[in-house]
């Protein structure tokens, strides 16, 4: 692949010829995508990121996050505590009813109910 004048190579991670041809065809579809958003959605589907979201209860979400291999790795204890406090603040907001009657907000019980664009 040549992008911006730079040659990039990557492994299809297979020794099977037919599997390699299929993976290459999947990648061709990404290069021919009409928009950037479509290309990202196709890449996520190939990587398996577009699976159905699990509706984990909020008390289990942080435990899963702490052991996930792709989590953010704060350098100091203060950064770790800040991340945890921000998450807890979001959980309090998402699970509490609105204080003002004019404010319309859906109360959620798990992370799977949170829309990707926020609340």
Secondary structure as GFF3:
##gff-version 3
##sequence-region A 1 119
A	DSSP	beta_strand	2	3	.	.	.	ID=ss1
A	DSSP	beta_strand	6	7	.	.	.	ID=ss2
A	DSSP	alpha_helix	17	31	.	.	.	ID=ss3
A	DSSP	alpha_helix	36	47	.	.	.	ID=ss4
A	DSSP	alpha_helix	58	67	.	.	.	ID=ss5
A	DSSP	alpha_helix	77	95	.	.	.	ID=ss6
A	DSSP	three_ten_helix	111	113	.	.	.	ID=ss7
###
